[in-house]
Amino acid sequence: MHQHTDTDPATSATPAAVVRRQYLASAAGDLQALRATLADDVEWTEMAGFPLAGTYRTPEGVTSAVMERLAADWDDWTAHDDTYVTEGEHVVVLARYTATHKATGKPLDVRVAHHFTVRAGRIVRFEQFVDTAKVRDAMTP
């Protein structure tokens, strides 16, 4: 029988495991599971120049202002996390966004970096770094 340990990524409170659960929930479209990874006082910042640029607060605020809007404007929006760099409560993830813009039909495939701060098993801060020109290109007919 499988024993759950603190190293089980499904239950671990390590910063990298919490961040990984956020990506898995996002990819599955499970906004309830995604909100469970976010602190009540989360500050989630989408980069200046990105269509959703700004800082969003509360788990519900983040999912309604970011994930639900991405799903409305893009087909198959996915953040593919591939490299994790961790130091204490900081987790930097190198990733790739792929999607197709619904209005233009143009594909997006762009590298991104995400900086998470995790405390007490929850994401308290997120900052996005992305080539916003590539995102805009996909949105421009």
Contacts in CASP RR format, 6 or more apart in sequence:
PFRMAT RR
TARGET T0000
AUTHOR 0000-0000-0000
METHOD contacts of the structure
MODEL  1
MHQHTDTDPATSATPAAVVRRQYLASAAGDLQALRATLADDVEWTEMAGF
PLAGTYRTPEGVTSAVMERLAADWDDWTAHDDTYVTEGEHVVVLARYTAT
HKATGKPLDVRVAHHFTVRAGRIVRFEQFVDTAKVRDAMTP
4 10 0 8 1.000
4 11 0 8 1.000
6 12 0 8 1.000
6 13 0 8 1.000
6 14 0 8 1.000
7 14 0 8 1.000
9 17 0 8 1.000
9 20 0 8 1.000
9 21 0 8 1.000
10 21 0 8 1.000
12 18 0 8 1.000
13 120 0 8 1.000
13 121 0 8 1.000
15 86 0 8 1.000
15 88 0 8 1.000
15 89 0 8 1.000
15 90 0 8 1.000
15 91 0 8 1.000
15 116 0 8 1.000
15 118 0 8 1.000
15 121 0 8 1.000
16 84 0 8 1.000
16 86 0 8 1.000
16 91 0 8 1.000
18 37 0 8 1.000
18 118 0 8 1.000
18 121 0 8 1.000
18 122 0 8 1.000
18 123 0 8 1.000
19 37 0 8 1.000
19 81 0 8 1.000
19 84 0 8 1.000
19 91 0 8 1.000
19 93 0 8 1.000
19 116 0 8 1.000
19 118 0 8 1.000
19 123 0 8 1.000
20 81 0 8 1.000
20 84 0 8 1.000
21 33 0 8 1.000
21 36 0 8 1.000
21 37 0 8 1.000
22 34 0 8 1.000
22 37 0 8 1.000
22 38 0 8 1.000
22 116 0 8 1.000
22 123 0 8 1.000
23 79 0 8 1.000
23 81 0 8 1.000
23 93 0 8 1.000
23 95 0 8 1.000
24 33 0 8 1.000
25 31 0 8 1.000
25 33 0 8 1.000
25 34 0 8 1.000
25 36 0 8 1.000
25 37 0 8 1.000
26 34 0 8 1.000
26 67 0 8 1.000
26 78 0 8 1.000
26 79 0 8 1.000
27 78 0 8 1.000
27 79 0 8 1.000
29 67 0 8 1.000
29 71 0 8 1.000
31 63 0 8 1.000
31 67 0 8 1.000
31 68 0 8 1.000
34 59 0 8 1.000
34 63 0 8 1.000
34 67 0 8 1.000
35 59 0 8 1.000
35 60 0 8 1.000
35 62 0 8 1.000
35 63 0 8 1.000
36 59 0 8 1.000
37 122 0 8 1.000
37 123 0 8 1.000
38 44 0 8 1.000
38 59 0 8 1.000
38 62 0 8 1.000
38 122 0 8 1.000
38 123 0 8 1.000
39 59 0 8 1.000
39 119 0 8 1.000
39 120 0 8 1.000
39 122 0 8 1.000
39 123 0 8 1.000
39 124 0 8 1.000
40 58 0 8 1.000
40 59 0 8 1.000
41 57 0 8 1.000
41 58 0 8 1.000
41 124 0 8 1.000
42 57 0 8 1.000
42 58 0 8 1.000
42 59 0 8 1.000
42 62 0 8 1.000
42 122 0 8 1.000
42 123 0 8 1.000
42 124 0 8 1.000
42 125 0 8 1.000
42 126 0 8 1.000
43 55 0 8 1.000
43 56 0 8 1.000
43 57 0 8 1.000
43 124 0 8 1.000
43 125 0 8 1.000
43 126 0 8 1.000
44 55 0 8 1.000
44 56 0 8 1.000
44 57 0 8 1.000
44 62 0 8 1.000
44 66 0 8 1.000
44 125 0 8 1.000
44 126 0 8 1.000
45 54 0 8 1.000
45 55 0 8 1.000
45 56 0 8 1.000
45 125 0 8 1.000
45 126 0 8 1.000
45 127 0 8 1.000
45 128 0 8 1.000
46 52 0 8 1.000
46 53 0 8 1.000
46 54 0 8 1.000
46 55 0 8 1.000
46 56 0 8 1.000
46 66 0 8 1.000
46 128 0 8 1.000
47 53 0 8 1.000
47 127 0 8 1.000
47 128 0 8 1.000
47 129 0 8 1.000
47 130 0 8 1.000
47 132 0 8 1.000
48 54 0 8 1.000
48 132 0 8 1.000
49 132 0 8 1.000
49 136 0 8 1.000
50 128 0 8 1.000
50 130 0 8 1.000
50 132 0 8 1.000
50 135 0 8 1.000
51 73 0 8 1.000
51 135 0 8 1.000
51 136 0 8 1.000
51 139 0 8 1.000
52 65 0 8 1.000
52 66 0 8 1.000
52 69 0 8 1.000
52 70 0 8 1.000
56 62 0 8 1.000
56 65 0 8 1.000
56 66 0 8 1.000
70 77 0 8 1.000
70 99 0 8 1.000
71 77 0 8 1.000
72 102 0 8 1.000
73 101 0 8 1.000
73 102 0 8 1.000
73 103 0 8 1.000
73 139 0 8 1.000
74 99 0 8 1.000
74 100 0 8 1.000
74 101 0 8 1.000
74 102 0 8 1.000
74 108 0 8 1.000
75 99 0 8 1.000
75 100 0 8 1.000
75 101 0 8 1.000
75 102 0 8 1.000
76 98 0 8 1.000
76 99 0 8 1.000
76 100 0 8 1.000
77 97 0 8 1.000
77 98 0 8 1.000
77 99 0 8 1.000
78 97 0 8 1.000
78 98 0 8 1.000
78 99 0 8 1.000
79 95 0 8 1.000
79 96 0 8 1.000
79 97 0 8 1.000
79 112 0 8 1.000
79 114 0 8 1.000
80 95 0 8 1.000
80 96 0 8 1.000
80 97 0 8 1.000
80 98 0 8 1.000
81 93 0 8 1.000
81 94 0 8 1.000
81 95 0 8 1.000
81 114 0 8 1.000
82 94 0 8 1.000
82 95 0 8 1.000
82 96 0 8 1.000
83 93 0 8 1.000
83 94 0 8 1.000
83 95 0 8 1.000
84 91 0 8 1.000
84 92 0 8 1.000
84 93 0 8 1.000
85 91 0 8 1.000
85 92 0 8 1.000
85 93 0 8 1.000
85 94 0 8 1.000
86 92 0 8 1.000
89 117 0 8 1.000
89 118 0 8 1.000
89 119 0 8 1.000
90 115 0 8 1.000
90 116 0 8 1.000
90 117 0 8 1.000
90 118 0 8 1.000
91 115 0 8 1.000
91 116 0 8 1.000
91 117 0 8 1.000
91 118 0 8 1.000
92 113 0 8 1.000
92 114 0 8 1.000
92 115 0 8 1.000
92 116 0 8 1.000
93 113 0 8 1.000
93 114 0 8 1.000
93 116 0 8 1.000
94 111 0 8 1.000
94 112 0 8 1.000
94 113 0 8 1.000
95 111 0 8 1.000
95 112 0 8 1.000
95 113 0 8 1.000
95 114 0 8 1.000
96 109 0 8 1.000
96 110 0 8 1.000
96 111 0 8 1.000
96 112 0 8 1.000
97 108 0 8 1.000
97 109 0 8 1.000
97 110 0 8 1.000
97 112 0 8 1.000
97 130 0 8 1.000
97 135 0 8 1.000
98 107 0 8 1.000
98 108 0 8 1.000
98 109 0 8 1.000
99 107 0 8 1.000
99 108 0 8 1.000
99 138 0 8 1.000
100 106 0 8 1.000
100 107 0 8 1.000
100 108 0 8 1.000
100 138 0 8 1.000
101 107 0 8 1.000
101 108 0 8 1.000
101 138 0 8 1.000
101 139 0 8 1.000
103 139 0 8 1.000
103 141 0 8 1.000
104 138 0 8 1.000
104 139 0 8 1.000
104 140 0 8 1.000
104 141 0 8 1.000
106 137 0 8 1.000
106 138 0 8 1.000
106 139 0 8 1.000
106 140 0 8 1.000
107 138 0 8 1.000
108 134 0 8 1.000
108 135 0 8 1.000
108 138 0 8 1.000
110 130 0 8 1.000
110 131 0 8 1.000
110 134 0 8 1.000
110 135 0 8 1.000
111 130 0 8 1.000
111 131 0 8 1.000
112 128 0 8 1.000
112 129 0 8 1.000
112 130 0 8 1.000
112 131 0 8 1.000
113 128 0 8 1.000
113 129 0 8 1.000
113 130 0 8 1.000
114 126 0 8 1.000
114 127 0 8 1.000
114 128 0 8 1.000
114 129 0 8 1.000
115 125 0 8 1.000
115 126 0 8 1.000
115 127 0 8 1.000
115 129 0 8 1.000
116 123 0 8 1.000
116 125 0 8 1.000
116 126 0 8 1.000
117 123 0 8 1.000
117 124 0 8 1.000
117 125 0 8 1.000
117 126 0 8 1.000
118 124 0 8 1.000
END
